[in-house]
Amino acid sequence: MVFSSNLFLFLFLPLTLTGYYLIRKPYRNFFLLLMSLVFYASGEPEFIFIMAGLILFDYCLALLIDHFRKQEKLCKILLVLCLTGNLGLLFTYKYLDFLIVNLNHIGFEIPLLNLLFPLGISFFTFQAMSYVVDVYRENSKVRRNVIHVSLYIALFPQLVAGPIVRFKDIEAQLQERGINLKIFSEGVRRFLIGLCKKILLANNLALIADHAFGLPDGERSVIYAWLGAVAYAFQILFDFSGYSDMAIGLGLMFGFRFPENFNYPYLSASVAEFWRRWHMTLGQWFRDYIYFPLGGSRVSTSGRLVFNLFVVWILTGIWHGAGWNFMLWGLLYFVLIAFEKLTGYPQKCKSMAAKFAYRIFTMLAVLAGWVLFRTEGIREALGYGLSMVAAKGNPLSCDYVIMGFREYWLFLLAGLLCCTRLPARLSSYIDSHGTVLIRLGTNVLRAGFYLFCFLWAVSFLVLGAHNPFIYFDF
């Protein structure tokens, strides 16, 4: 079940909200946990036992670590057991077949397991591990209430595609959370924004990207190759940030405040800044549990700094998928961020022209990364990249370019605007400086606009339009 589906919008969500607010407060966490399990089981019922087993595994280990707190060596053994169990599960389902394929390429004859990996496994294993690690570090208090720990890991708004929520972020909210009409309304607004990002922008721009990436290299014109790459950059942003917006909005409807996951990443002035703005909860997870324990940037030699960055970015690439293109994608960001760390760019850029040029370089690097991310292998990525620079004997333009702009210009323009702060700043300016009458009229227009966009999005769902979720694959 996905958020952008009729089943979720018109059956699961209304039933869950109604039940949640009708029952007494002491039973709401149990009800939310039950509905979260129903949500997960609706797509892959056989994997619910794996997730439940993982939750109990980490719950018991956290209790043991807290109980034997004074026995440091035993606590370290329990922590290693936690990491081994969680990462072993993740490796088995997501990466084992990839390893077997590569071993077979060098002479082995190992049959593939063809395991389907549980939906959202990369997200909920990271959350489960972070709980045990934080208990070990004494950054969070252990919870003896198994419902609280289970709800933290399995809560349906962020279960399958984040944001990656840390236990300390919602620790107090599991016990008591305030909700009022203003908070609930903000949750609805945020959910609608995410839904429209996903259905109206990501899904429509995906049609350009899918077509451009699906053409043979020689038939893809240079301009269409660039258009396809840009369309995919918009698609993946609005797909994932739209999901995060919906998750944050749903959390607010139930009184939870999840961390933000995106902050206008395409406005970044450097590659490092891009990753401080993109999928922020994943970046913070790797920073706090991998990069800082290795020493971070506060190391005595540049070699050690490079090593720390290498480990983090190789793991980031692997986290996103079992494929050499994802590893190369991680290596690309390692090289770019290491370059910025070691040289001091773009801080050394003094003139406006130099700073602007580095912004352009940053976006070109990000676009190159998305080509690697979108294609299924290094050879395909190289072919697409060569077609972008007319190195595959392809023409400069083609009819697809005209068709793409003619049919999707509105979504491209809306996507470009939504990558900037302009809509938010305009709305904020009116709220701060407008007269009472202007603010009232703006609120009426805003509500009408949300309603129109919601109905427009629902019309796509009713018609069975293209509706994938990119990050469900990770």
Secondary structure by P-SEA (a helix, b strand, c coil): cccccccccccaaaaaaaaaaaccccaaaaaaaaaaaaaaacccccaaaaaaaaaaaaaaaaaaaaaaccaaaaaaaaaaaaaaaaaaaaaaaccaaaaaaaaaaacccccccccccccaaaaaaaaaaaaaaaaaaccccccccaaaaaaaaccccccccccccccccccccccbbbbcaaaaaaaaaaaaaaaaaacccaaaaaaaaaaaaacccccccaaaaaaaaaaaaaaaaaaaaaaaaaaaaaaaaaccccccccccccccccaaaaaaccaaaaaaaaaacccccccccccccaaaaaaaaaaaaaaaaaaacccaaaaaaaaaaaaaaaaaaacccccccccaaaaaaaaaaaaaaaaaaaaaaacccaaaaaaaaaaaacccccccccaaaaaaaaccaaaaaaaaaaacaaaaaaaaaaaccccaaaaaaaaaaaaaaaaaaaaaaaaaaaaccccccccccc
